[in-house]
Amino acid sequence: MRGIKKEVWKGLAAIAIALFTIAMMAAPVAESYSGKINTALGISTTRVVND
């Protein structure tokens, strides 16, 4: 039973590392295409406020 728990934790750690790596690689790409992404979603991330 102890070996099974160890393998489960190793598997979960591998999945977490894979997701973290994908997120770290995707963040700069999403930032560089933010204008196109915002247009496709129909949203705006900036607003000018006059006092």
All heavy atoms as atom14 arrays in JSON, in Angstrom:
{
  "sequence": "MRGIKKEVWKGLAAIAIALFTIAMMAAPVAESYSGKINTALGISTTRVVND",
  "atom14_mask": [
    [1, 1, 1, 1, 1, 1, 1, 1, 0, 0, 0, 0, 0, 0],
    [1, 1, 1, 1, 1, 1, 1, 1, 1, 1, 1, 0, 0, 0],
    [1, 1, 1, 1, 0, 0, 0, 0, 0, 0, 0, 0, 0, 0],
    [1, 1, 1, 1, 1, 1, 1, 1, 0, 0, 0, 0, 0, 0],
    [1, 1, 1, 1, 1, 1, 1, 1, 1, 0, 0, 0, 0, 0],
    [1, 1, 1, 1, 1, 1, 1, 1, 1, 0, 0, 0, 0, 0],
    [1, 1, 1, 1, 1, 1, 1, 1, 1, 0, 0, 0, 0, 0],
    [1, 1, 1, 1, 1, 1, 1, 0, 0, 0, 0, 0, 0, 0],
    [1, 1, 1, 1, 1, 1, 1, 1, 1, 1, 1, 1, 1, 1],
    [1, 1, 1, 1, 1, 1, 1, 1, 1, 0, 0, 0, 0, 0],
    [1, 1, 1, 1, 0, 0, 0, 0, 0, 0, 0, 0, 0, 0],
    [1, 1, 1, 1, 1, 1, 1, 1, 0, 0, 0, 0, 0, 0],
    [1, 1, 1, 1, 1, 0, 0, 0, 0, 0, 0, 0, 0, 0],
    [1, 1, 1, 1, 1, 0, 0, 0, 0, 0, 0, 0, 0, 0],
    [1, 1, 1, 1, 1, 1, 1, 1, 0, 0, 0, 0, 0, 0],
    [1, 1, 1, 1, 1, 0, 0, 0, 0, 0, 0, 0, 0, 0],
    [1, 1, 1, 1, 1, 1, 1, 1, 0, 0, 0, 0, 0, 0],
    [1, 1, 1, 1, 1, 0, 0, 0, 0, 0, 0, 0, 0, 0],
    [1, 1, 1, 1, 1, 1, 1, 1, 0, 0, 0, 0, 0, 0],
    [1, 1, 1, 1, 1, 1, 1, 1, 1, 1, 1, 0, 0, 0],
    [1, 1, 1, 1, 1, 1, 1, 0, 0, 0, 0, 0, 0, 0],
    [1, 1, 1, 1, 1, 1, 1, 1, 0, 0, 0, 0, 0, 0],
    [1, 1, 1, 1, 1, 0, 0, 0, 0, 0, 0, 0, 0, 0],
    [1, 1, 1, 1, 1, 1, 1, 1, 0, 0, 0, 0, 0, 0],
    [1, 1, 1, 1, 1, 1, 1, 1, 0, 0, 0, 0, 0, 0],
    [1, 1, 1, 1, 1, 0, 0, 0, 0, 0, 0, 0, 0, 0],
    [1, 1, 1, 1, 1, 0, 0, 0, 0, 0, 0, 0, 0, 0],
    [1, 1, 1, 1, 1, 1, 1, 0, 0, 0, 0, 0, 0, 0],
    [1, 1, 1, 1, 1, 1, 1, 0, 0, 0, 0, 0, 0, 0],
    [1, 1, 1, 1, 1, 0, 0, 0, 0, 0, 0, 0, 0, 0],
    [1, 1, 1, 1, 1, 1, 1, 1, 1, 0, 0, 0, 0, 0],
    [1, 1, 1, 1, 1, 1, 0, 0, 0, 0, 0, 0, 0, 0],
    [1, 1, 1, 1, 1, 1, 1, 1, 1, 1, 1, 1, 0, 0],
    [1, 1, 1, 1, 1, 1, 0, 0, 0, 0, 0, 0, 0, 0],
    [1, 1, 1, 1, 0, 0, 0, 0, 0, 0, 0, 0, 0, 0],
    [1, 1, 1, 1, 1, 1, 1, 1, 1, 0, 0, 0, 0, 0],
    [1, 1, 1, 1, 1, 1, 1, 1, 0, 0, 0, 0, 0, 0],
    [1, 1, 1, 1, 1, 1, 1, 1, 0, 0, 0, 0, 0, 0],
    [1, 1, 1, 1, 1, 1, 1, 0, 0, 0, 0, 0, 0, 0],
    [1, 1, 1, 1, 1, 0, 0, 0, 0, 0, 0, 0, 0, 0],
    [1, 1, 1, 1, 1, 1, 1, 1, 0, 0, 0, 0, 0, 0],
    [1, 1, 1, 1, 0, 0, 0, 0, 0, 0, 0, 0, 0, 0],
    [1, 1, 1, 1, 1, 1, 1, 1, 0, 0, 0, 0, 0, 0],
    [1, 1, 1, 1, 1, 1, 0, 0, 0, 0, 0, 0, 0, 0],
    [1, 1, 1, 1, 1, 1, 1, 0, 0, 0, 0, 0, 0, 0],
    [1, 1, 1, 1, 1, 1, 1, 0, 0, 0, 0, 0, 0, 0],
    [1, 1, 1, 1, 1, 1, 1, 1, 1, 1, 1, 0, 0, 0],
    [1, 1, 1, 1, 1, 1, 1, 0, 0, 0, 0, 0, 0, 0],
    [1, 1, 1, 1, 1, 1, 1, 0, 0, 0, 0, 0, 0, 0],
    [1, 1, 1, 1, 1, 1, 1, 1, 0, 0, 0, 0, 0, 0],
    [1, 1, 1, 1, 1, 1, 1, 1, 0, 0, 0, 0, 0, 0]
  ],
  "atom14_positions": [
    [[0.82, -1.2, 0.0], [0.0, 0.0, 0.0], [0.86, 1.26, 0.0], [0.51, 2.24, -0.61], [-0.9, -0.04, 1.24], [-2.04, 0.91, 1.17], [-3.17, 0.36, -0.11], [-4.48, 1.47, 0.12], [0.0, 0.0, 0.0], [0.0, 0.0, 0.0], [0.0, 0.0, 0.0], [0.0, 0.0, 0.0], [0.0, 0.0, 0.0], [0.0, 0.0, 0.0]],
    [[1.98, 1.21, 0.68], [2.86, 2.37, 0.77], [3.42, 2.73, -0.61], [3.56, 3.9, -0.94], [4.0, 2.06, 1.74], [4.85, 3.25, 2.07], [5.85, 2.91, 3.15], [5.23, 2.84, 4.45], [5.38, 3.77, 5.39], [6.14, 4.8, 5.15], [4.8, 3.66, 6.55], [0.0, 0.0, 0.0], [0.0, 0.0, 0.0], [0.0, 0.0, 0.0]],
    [[3.75, 1.72, -1.41], [4.28, 1.98, -2.75], [3.26, 2.61, -3.67], [3.59, 3.44, -4.52], [0.0, 0.0, 0.0], [0.0, 0.0, 0.0], [0.0, 0.0, 0.0], [0.0, 0.0, 0.0], [0.0, 0.0, 0.0], [0.0, 0.0, 0.0], [0.0, 0.0, 0.0], [0.0, 0.0, 0.0], [0.0, 0.0, 0.0], [0.0, 0.0, 0.0]],
    [[1.99, 2.26, -3.49], [0.94, 2.83, -4.33], [0.78, 4.32, -4.02], [0.65, 5.15, -4.93], [-0.39, 2.08, -4.1], [-0.26, 0.65, -4.63], [-1.54, 2.79, -4.79], [-1.44, -0.24, -4.29], [0.0, 0.0, 0.0], [0.0, 0.0, 0.0], [0.0, 0.0, 0.0], [0.0, 0.0, 0.0], [0.0, 0.0, 0.0], [0.0, 0.0, 0.0]],
    [[0.79, 4.69, -2.75], [0.68, 6.1, -2.37], [1.84, 6.91, -2.94], [1.66, 8.04, -3.4], [0.63, 6.24, -0.85], [-0.67, 5.81, -0.23], [-0.65, 6.06, 1.26], [-1.94, 5.61, 1.9], [-1.95, 5.84, 3.35], [0.0, 0.0, 0.0], [0.0, 0.0, 0.0], [0.0, 0.0, 0.0], [0.0, 0.0, 0.0], [0.0, 0.0, 0.0]],
    [[3.01, 6.32, -2.89], [4.19, 7.01, -3.42], [4.04, 7.26, -4.92], [4.34, 8.35, -5.42], [5.44, 6.19, -3.13], [6.72, 6.86, -3.53], [7.93, 6.03, -3.15], [9.21, 6.71, -3.53], [10.38, 5.91, -3.17], [0.0, 0.0, 0.0], [0.0, 0.0, 0.0], [0.0, 0.0, 0.0], [0.0, 0.0, 0.0], [0.0, 0.0, 0.0]],
    [[3.53, 6.26, -5.64], [3.34, 6.41, -7.08], [2.25, 7.44, -7.4], [2.37, 8.19, -8.37], [2.99, 5.06, -7.71], [4.13, 4.06, -7.67], [5.35, 4.53, -8.42], [5.21, 5.13, -9.52], [6.47, 4.33, -7.92], [0.0, 0.0, 0.0], [0.0, 0.0, 0.0], [0.0, 0.0, 0.0], [0.0, 0.0, 0.0], [0.0, 0.0, 0.0]],
    [[1.21, 7.47, -6.59], [0.14, 8.46, -6.79], [0.7, 9.86, -6.6], [0.43, 10.76, -7.41], [-1.04, 8.2, -5.82], [-2.01, 9.38, -5.82], [-1.76, 6.91, -6.19], [0.0, 0.0, 0.0], [0.0, 0.0, 0.0], [0.0, 0.0, 0.0], [0.0, 0.0, 0.0], [0.0, 0.0, 0.0], [0.0, 0.0, 0.0], [0.0, 0.0, 0.0]],
    [[1.49, 10.08, -5.56], [2.08, 11.39, -5.32], [3.04, 11.79, -6.43], [3.1, 12.95, -6.83], [2.77, 11.46, -3.96], [1.8, 11.66, -2.84], [1.47, 10.78, -1.88], [1.02, 12.83, -2.6], [0.53, 11.31, -1.05], [0.23, 12.59, -1.46], [0.91, 14.07, -3.23], [-0.66, 13.52, -0.96], [0.03, 15.0, -2.72], [-0.74, 14.72, -1.6]],
    [[3.8, 10.83, -6.93], [4.71, 11.12, -8.04], [3.92, 11.52, -9.28], [4.3, 12.44, -10.01], [5.59, 9.9, -8.34], [6.7, 9.71, -7.32], [7.45, 8.4, -7.49], [8.19, 8.29, -8.77], [9.0, 7.06, -8.85], [0.0, 0.0, 0.0], [0.0, 0.0, 0.0], [0.0, 0.0, 0.0], [0.0, 0.0, 0.0], [0.0, 0.0, 0.0]],
    [[2.81, 10.84, -9.52], [1.97, 11.17, -10.66], [1.35, 12.54, -10.53], [1.32, 13.33, -11.49], [0.0, 0.0, 0.0], [0.0, 0.0, 0.0], [0.0, 0.0, 0.0], [0.0, 0.0, 0.0], [0.0, 0.0, 0.0], [0.0, 0.0, 0.0], [0.0, 0.0, 0.0], [0.0, 0.0, 0.0], [0.0, 0.0, 0.0], [0.0, 0.0, 0.0]],
    [[0.83, 12.86, -9.34], [0.25, 14.18, -9.11], [1.29, 15.28, -9.24], [1.01, 16.36, -9.78], [-0.4, 14.23, -7.73], [-1.69, 13.41, -7.56], [-2.14, 13.44, -6.11], [-2.78, 13.92, -8.48], [0.0, 0.0, 0.0], [0.0, 0.0, 0.0], [0.0, 0.0, 0.0], [0.0, 0.0, 0.0], [0.0, 0.0, 0.0], [0.0, 0.0, 0.0]],
    [[2.48, 15.03, -8.76], [3.56, 16.01, -8.88], [3.92, 16.23, -10.35], [4.15, 17.37, -10.77], [4.78, 15.56, -8.08], [0.0, 0.0, 0.0], [0.0, 0.0, 0.0], [0.0, 0.0, 0.0], [0.0, 0.0, 0.0], [0.0, 0.0, 0.0], [0.0, 0.0, 0.0], [0.0, 0.0, 0.0], [0.0, 0.0, 0.0], [0.0, 0.0, 0.0]],
    [[3.97, 15.17, -11.12], [4.29, 15.29, -12.54], [3.22, 16.1, -13.26], [3.54, 16.95, -14.12], [4.44, 13.91, -13.16], [0.0, 0.0, 0.0], [0.0, 0.0, 0.0], [0.0, 0.0, 0.0], [0.0, 0.0, 0.0], [0.0, 0.0, 0.0], [0.0, 0.0, 0.0], [0.0, 0.0, 0.0], [0.0, 0.0, 0.0], [0.0, 0.0, 0.0]],
    [[1.96, 15.86, -12.94], [0.87, 16.62, -13.55], [0.96, 18.09, -13.17], [0.8, 18.98, -14.02], [-0.49, 16.02, -13.16], [-0.66, 14.65, -13.8], [-1.63, 16.95, -13.55], [-1.85, 13.87, -13.28], [0.0, 0.0, 0.0], [0.0, 0.0, 0.0], [0.0, 0.0, 0.0], [0.0, 0.0, 0.0], [0.0, 0.0, 0.0], [0.0, 0.0, 0.0]],
    [[1.25, 18.37, -11.9], [1.36, 19.75, -11.44], [2.51, 20.47, -12.14], [2.37, 21.63, -12.56], [1.55, 19.79, -9.93], [0.0, 0.0, 0.0], [0.0, 0.0, 0.0], [0.0, 0.0, 0.0], [0.0, 0.0, 0.0], [0.0, 0.0, 0.0], [0.0, 0.0, 0.0], [0.0, 0.0, 0.0], [0.0, 0.0, 0.0], [0.0, 0.0, 0.0]],
    [[3.64, 19.8, -12.26], [4.79, 20.4, -12.94], [4.48, 20.66, -14.41], [4.84, 21.71, -14.96], [6.04, 19.5, -12.8], [6.5, 19.48, -11.35], [7.16, 19.94, -13.72], [6.99, 20.81, -10.83], [0.0, 0.0, 0.0], [0.0, 0.0, 0.0], [0.0, 0.0, 0.0], [0.0, 0.0, 0.0], [0.0, 0.0, 0.0], [0.0, 0.0, 0.0]],
    [[3.78, 19.73, -15.06], [3.42, 19.91, -16.46], [2.49, 21.11, -16.62], [2.69, 21.93, -17.53], [2.77, 18.65, -16.99], [0.0, 0.0, 0.0], [0.0, 0.0, 0.0], [0.0, 0.0, 0.0], [0.0, 0.0, 0.0], [0.0, 0.0, 0.0], [0.0, 0.0, 0.0], [0.0, 0.0, 0.0], [0.0, 0.0, 0.0], [0.0, 0.0, 0.0]],
    [[1.48, 21.23, -15.77], [0.56, 22.37, -15.85], [1.28, 23.69, -15.58], [1.03, 24.7, -16.25], [-0.59, 22.18, -14.87], [-1.58, 21.08, -15.22], [-2.59, 20.91, -14.1], [-2.28, 21.37, -16.54], [0.0, 0.0, 0.0], [0.0, 0.0, 0.0], [0.0, 0.0, 0.0], [0.0, 0.0, 0.0], [0.0, 0.0, 0.0], [0.0, 0.0, 0.0]],
    [[2.18, 23.7, -14.61], [2.95, 24.9, -14.3], [3.81, 25.31, -15.49], [3.88, 26.48, -15.85], [3.82, 24.65, -13.07], [4.65, 25.82, -12.67], [4.08, 26.92, -12.06], [6.02, 25.83, -12.92], [4.85, 28.02, -11.7], [6.8, 26.92, -12.57], [6.21, 28.01, -11.95], [0.0, 0.0, 0.0], [0.0, 0.0, 0.0], [0.0, 0.0, 0.0]],
    [[4.46, 24.34, -16.12], [5.31, 24.62, -17.27], [4.5, 25.18, -18.43], [4.9, 26.16, -19.07], [6.05, 23.35, -17.71], [6.81, 22.86, -16.6], [6.97, 23.61, -18.88], [0.0, 0.0, 0.0], [0.0, 0.0, 0.0], [0.0, 0.0, 0.0], [0.0, 0.0, 0.0], [0.0, 0.0, 0.0], [0.0, 0.0, 0.0], [0.0, 0.0, 0.0]],
    [[3.34, 24.59, -18.69], [2.48, 25.08, -19.76], [2.02, 26.51, -19.47], [2.03, 27.37, -20.36], [1.28, 24.14, -19.97], [1.76, 22.8, -20.55], [0.22, 24.77, -20.86], [0.73, 21.71, -20.54], [0.0, 0.0, 0.0], [0.0, 0.0, 0.0], [0.0, 0.0, 0.0], [0.0, 0.0, 0.0], [0.0, 0.0, 0.0], [0.0, 0.0, 0.0]],
    [[1.63, 26.77, -18.23], [1.18, 28.12, -17.86], [2.31, 29.13, -18.01], [2.08, 30.26, -18.48], [0.66, 28.12, -16.43], [0.0, 0.0, 0.0], [0.0, 0.0, 0.0], [0.0, 0.0, 0.0], [0.0, 0.0, 0.0], [0.0, 0.0, 0.0], [0.0, 0.0, 0.0], [0.0, 0.0, 0.0], [0.0, 0.0, 0.0], [0.0, 0.0, 0.0]],
    [[3.52, 28.77, -17.62], [4.65, 29.69, -17.72], [5.02, 29.97, -19.18], [5.48, 31.06, -19.51], [5.86, 29.14, -16.97], [5.66, 29.05, -15.48], [5.12, 30.56, -14.69], [6.53, 31.6, -14.92], [0.0, 0.0, 0.0], [0.0, 0.0, 0.0], [0.0, 0.0, 0.0], [0.0, 0.0, 0.0], [0.0, 0.0, 0.0], [0.0, 0.0, 0.0]],
    [[4.83, 29.0, -20.04], [5.12, 29.2, -21.46], [4.0, 29.96, -22.16], [4.25, 30.71, -23.11], [5.36, 27.86, -22.15], [6.64, 27.18, -21.7], [6.84, 25.5, -22.31], [6.62, 25.68, -24.04], [0.0, 0.0, 0.0], [0.0, 0.0, 0.0], [0.0, 0.0, 0.0], [0.0, 0.0, 0.0], [0.0, 0.0, 0.0], [0.0, 0.0, 0.0]],
    [[2.76, 29.79, -21.71], [1.61, 30.41, -22.37], [1.42, 31.87, -21.96], [0.84, 32.64, -22.73], [0.35, 29.61, -22.07], [0.0, 0.0, 0.0], [0.0, 0.0, 0.0], [0.0, 0.0, 0.0], [0.0, 0.0, 0.0], [0.0, 0.0, 0.0], [0.0, 0.0, 0.0], [0.0, 0.0, 0.0], [0.0, 0.0, 0.0], [0.0, 0.0, 0.0]],
    [[1.88, 32.25, -20.79], [1.66, 33.62, -20.3], [2.24, 34.68, -21.23], [1.52, 35.64, -21.58], [2.2, 33.77, -18.89], [0.0, 0.0, 0.0], [0.0, 0.0, 0.0], [0.0, 0.0, 0.0], [0.0, 0.0, 0.0], [0.0, 0.0, 0.0], [0.0, 0.0, 0.0], [0.0, 0.0, 0.0], [0.0, 0.0, 0.0], [0.0, 0.0, 0.0]],
    [[3.49, 34.58, -21.67], [4.01, 35.61, -22.58], [3.29, 35.64, -23.93], [3.09, 36.7, -24.51], [5.49, 35.24, -22.77], [5.81, 34.3, -21.68], [4.54, 33.65, -21.27], [0.0, 0.0, 0.0], [0.0, 0.0, 0.0], [0.0, 0.0, 0.0], [0.0, 0.0, 0.0], [0.0, 0.0, 0.0], [0.0, 0.0, 0.0], [0.0, 0.0, 0.0]],
    [[2.89, 34.48, -24.4], [2.16, 34.42, -25.67], [0.81, 35.1, -25.53], [0.41, 35.9, -26.38], [1.99, 32.95, -26.13], [1.12, 32.86, -27.37], [3.35, 32.31, -26.38], [0.0, 0.0, 0.0], [0.0, 0.0, 0.0], [0.0, 0.0, 0.0], [0.0, 0.0, 0.0], [0.0, 0.0, 0.0], [0.0, 0.0, 0.0], [0.0, 0.0, 0.0]],
    [[0.1, 34.82, -24.45], [-1.2, 35.45, -24.22], [-1.05, 36.95, -24.04], [-1.9, 37.72, -24.51], [-1.86, 34.82, -23.0], [0.0, 0.0, 0.0], [0.0, 0.0, 0.0], [0.0, 0.0, 0.0], [0.0, 0.0, 0.0], [0.0, 0.0, 0.0], [0.0, 0.0, 0.0], [0.0, 0.0, 0.0], [0.0, 0.0, 0.0], [0.0, 0.0, 0.0]],
    [[0.02, 37.38, -23.4], [0.24, 38.82, -23.21], [0.52, 39.51, -24.53], [0.03, 40.61, -24.79], [1.4, 39.04, -22.24], [1.55, 40.48, -21.84], [2.61, 40.66, -20.77], [2.96, 39.68, -20.09], [3.09, 41.79, -20.62], [0.0, 0.0, 0.0], [0.0, 0.0, 0.0], [0.0, 0.0, 0.0], [0.0, 0.0, 0.0], [0.0, 0.0, 0.0]],
    [[1.28, 38.87, -25.4], [1.61, 39.5, -26.67], [0.41, 39.54, -27.62], [0.34, 40.41, -28.48], [2.79, 38.79, -27.33], [2.44, 37.48, -27.7], [0.0, 0.0, 0.0], [0.0, 0.0, 0.0], [0.0, 0.0, 0.0], [0.0, 0.0, 0.0], [0.0, 0.0, 0.0], [0.0, 0.0, 0.0], [0.0, 0.0, 0.0], [0.0, 0.0, 0.0]],
    [[-0.51, 38.62, -27.47], [-1.71, 38.59, -28.3], [-2.94, 39.11, -27.55], [-4.07, 38.82, -27.94], [-1.98, 37.17, -28.81], [-1.04, 36.73, -29.89], [0.02, 35.89, -29.6], [-1.19, 37.16, -31.2], [0.91, 35.47, -30.59], [-0.32, 36.76, -32.19], [0.73, 35.92, -31.88], [1.59, 35.52, -32.86], [0.0, 0.0, 0.0], [0.0, 0.0, 0.0]],
    [[-2.74, 39.87, -26.49], [-3.86, 40.3, -25.66], [-4.87, 41.14, -26.44], [-6.07, 41.03, -26.21], [-3.36, 41.06, -24.44], [-2.7, 42.25, -24.84], [0.0, 0.0, 0.0], [0.0, 0.0, 0.0], [0.0, 0.0, 0.0], [0.0, 0.0, 0.0], [0.0, 0.0, 0.0], [0.0, 0.0, 0.0], [0.0, 0.0, 0.0], [0.0, 0.0, 0.0]],
    [[-4.41, 41.96, -27.35], [-5.33, 42.77, -28.15], [-6.26, 41.92, -28.98], [-7.48, 42.15, -29.02], [0.0, 0.0, 0.0], [0.0, 0.0, 0.0], [0.0, 0.0, 0.0], [0.0, 0.0, 0.0], [0.0, 0.0, 0.0], [0.0, 0.0, 0.0], [0.0, 0.0, 0.0], [0.0, 0.0, 0.0], [0.0, 0.0, 0.0], [0.0, 0.0, 0.0]],
    [[-5.71, 40.93, -29.65], [-6.53, 40.04, -30.47], [-7.46, 39.19, -29.61], [-8.6, 38.94, -29.97], [-5.65, 39.14, -31.33], [-4.92, 39.88, -32.42], [-4.11, 38.96, -33.29], [-3.4, 39.75, -34.37], [-2.66, 38.91, -35.29], [0.0, 0.0, 0.0], [0.0, 0.0, 0.0], [0.0, 0.0, 0.0], [0.0, 0.0, 0.0], [0.0, 0.0, 0.0]],
    [[-6.97, 38.75, -28.47], [-7.79, 37.95, -27.56], [-8.96, 38.78, -27.04], [-10.1, 38.32, -27.01], [-6.94, 37.39, -26.41], [-5.92, 36.38, -26.95], [-7.82, 36.75, -25.35], [-4.88, 35.95, -25.93], [0.0, 0.0, 0.0], [0.0, 0.0, 0.0], [0.0, 0.0, 0.0], [0.0, 0.0, 0.0], [0.0, 0.0, 0.0], [0.0, 0.0, 0.0]],
    [[-8.67, 40.03, -26.64], [-9.73, 40.91, -26.14], [-10.77, 41.19, -27.21], [-11.97, 41.23, -26.93], [-9.15, 42.21, -25.61], [-8.36, 42.01, -24.34], [-8.48, 41.0, -23.68], [-7.52, 42.99, -24.02], [0.0, 0.0, 0.0], [0.0, 0.0, 0.0], [0.0, 0.0, 0.0], [0.0, 0.0, 0.0], [0.0, 0.0, 0.0], [0.0, 0.0, 0.0]],
    [[-10.32, 41.41, -28.44], [-11.25, 41.65, -29.53], [-12.13, 40.43, -29.78], [-13.34, 40.55, -29.96], [-10.49, 42.02, -30.82], [-9.7, 43.18, -30.57], [-11.44, 42.29, -31.96], [0.0, 0.0, 0.0], [0.0, 0.0, 0.0], [0.0, 0.0, 0.0], [0.0, 0.0, 0.0], [0.0, 0.0, 0.0], [0.0, 0.0, 0.0], [0.0, 0.0, 0.0]],
    [[-11.53, 39.26, -29.77], [-12.29, 38.03, -29.99], [-13.32, 37.8, -28.89], [-14.42, 37.3, -29.14], [-11.34, 36.84, -30.09], [0.0, 0.0, 0.0], [0.0, 0.0, 0.0], [0.0, 0.0, 0.0], [0.0, 0.0, 0.0], [0.0, 0.0, 0.0], [0.0, 0.0, 0.0], [0.0, 0.0, 0.0], [0.0, 0.0, 0.0], [0.0, 0.0, 0.0]],
    [[-12.97, 38.18, -27.65], [-13.89, 37.99, -26.53], [-14.85, 39.17, -26.37], [-15.8, 39.08, -25.59], [-13.1, 37.8, -25.23], [-12.25, 36.55, -25.15], [-11.44, 36.55, -23.87], [-13.12, 35.31, -25.21], [0.0, 0.0, 0.0], [0.0, 0.0, 0.0], [0.0, 0.0, 0.0], [0.0, 0.0, 0.0], [0.0, 0.0, 0.0], [0.0, 0.0, 0.0]],
    [[-14.59, 40.26, -27.09], [-15.46, 41.43, -27.0], [-15.32, 42.18, -25.7], [-16.3, 42.72, -25.19], [0.0, 0.0, 0.0], [0.0, 0.0, 0.0], [0.0, 0.0, 0.0], [0.0, 0.0, 0.0], [0.0, 0.0, 0.0], [0.0, 0.0, 0.0], [0.0, 0.0, 0.0], [0.0, 0.0, 0.0], [0.0, 0.0, 0.0], [0.0, 0.0, 0.0]],
    [[-14.11, 42.24, -25.15], [-13.88, 42.93, -23.88], [-12.82, 44.0, -24.05], [-12.09, 44.01, -25.04], [-13.47, 41.95, -22.76], [-12.17, 41.24, -23.12], [-14.57, 40.96, -22.46], [-11.6, 40.39, -22.0], [0.0, 0.0, 0.0], [0.0, 0.0, 0.0], [0.0, 0.0, 0.0], [0.0, 0.0, 0.0], [0.0, 0.0, 0.0], [0.0, 0.0, 0.0]],
    [[-12.75, 44.9, -23.09], [-11.72, 45.93, -23.07], [-11.07, 45.93, -21.7], [-11.76, 45.86, -20.68], [-12.36, 47.29, -23.35], [-11.39, 48.3, -23.24], [0.0, 0.0, 0.0], [0.0, 0.0, 0.0], [0.0, 0.0, 0.0], [0.0, 0.0, 0.0], [0.0, 0.0, 0.0], [0.0, 0.0, 0.0], [0.0, 0.0, 0.0], [0.0, 0.0, 0.0]],
    [[-9.74, 46.01, -21.66], [-9.04, 45.96, -20.39], [-8.57, 47.32, -19.91], [-8.06, 47.43, -18.82], [-7.81, 45.03, -20.49], [-6.97, 45.49, -21.53], [-8.24, 43.61, -20.76], [0.0, 0.0, 0.0], [0.0, 0.0, 0.0], [0.0, 0.0, 0.0], [0.0, 0.0, 0.0], [0.0, 0.0, 0.0], [0.0, 0.0, 0.0], [0.0, 0.0, 0.0]],
    [[-8.76, 48.37, -20.72], [-8.33, 49.7, -20.31], [-9.52, 50.66, -20.38], [-10.41, 50.5, -21.2], [-7.2, 50.23, -21.19], [-7.65, 50.28, -22.55], [-5.97, 49.37, -21.1], [0.0, 0.0, 0.0], [0.0, 0.0, 0.0], [0.0, 0.0, 0.0], [0.0, 0.0, 0.0], [0.0, 0.0, 0.0], [0.0, 0.0, 0.0], [0.0, 0.0, 0.0]],
    [[-9.47, 51.64, -19.51], [-10.53, 52.64, -19.49], [-9.91, 53.97, -19.08], [-9.16, 54.04, -18.13], [-11.61, 52.24, -18.5], [-12.75, 53.24, -18.42], [-13.77, 52.88, -17.39], [-14.4, 51.62, -17.76], [-15.25, 50.95, -17.02], [-15.56, 51.42, -15.82], [-15.78, 49.83, -17.42], [0.0, 0.0, 0.0], [0.0, 0.0, 0.0], [0.0, 0.0, 0.0]],
    [[-10.26, 55.03, -19.81], [-9.77, 56.37, -19.47], [-10.8, 57.01, -18.57], [-11.98, 57.08, -18.88], [-9.57, 57.22, -20.76], [-9.17, 58.63, -20.39], [-8.54, 56.56, -21.66], [0.0, 0.0, 0.0], [0.0, 0.0, 0.0], [0.0, 0.0, 0.0], [0.0, 0.0, 0.0], [0.0, 0.0, 0.0], [0.0, 0.0, 0.0], [0.0, 0.0, 0.0]],
    [[-10.32, 57.51, -17.43], [-11.21, 58.15, -16.45], [-10.84, 59.61, -16.37], [-9.69, 59.95, -16.09], [-11.07, 57.49, -15.06], [-11.95, 58.21, -14.05], [-11.41, 56.02, -15.14], [0.0, 0.0, 0.0], [0.0, 0.0, 0.0], [0.0, 0.0, 0.0], [0.0, 0.0, 0.0], [0.0, 0.0, 0.0], [0.0, 0.0, 0.0], [0.0, 0.0, 0.0]],
    [[-11.8, 60.49, -16.62], [-11.58, 61.94, -16.52], [-12.05, 62.41, -15.17], [-13.16, 62.1, -14.73], [-12.33, 62.68, -17.64], [-11.78, 62.35, -19.0], [-10.58, 62.12, -19.15], [-12.64, 62.31, -19.99], [0.0, 0.0, 0.0], [0.0, 0.0, 0.0], [0.0, 0.0, 0.0], [0.0, 0.0, 0.0], [0.0, 0.0, 0.0], [0.0, 0.0, 0.0]],
    [[-11.22, 63.19, -14.5], [-11.61, 63.74, -13.19], [-12.27, 65.08, -13.34], [-11.99, 65.89, -14.1], [-10.39, 63.88, -12.27], [-9.89, 62.51, -11.83], [-10.71, 61.58, -11.78], [-8.69, 62.42, -11.53], [0.0, 0.0, 0.0], [0.0, 0.0, 0.0], [0.0, 0.0, 0.0], [0.0, 0.0, 0.0], [0.0, 0.0, 0.0], [0.0, 0.0, 0.0]]
  ]
}
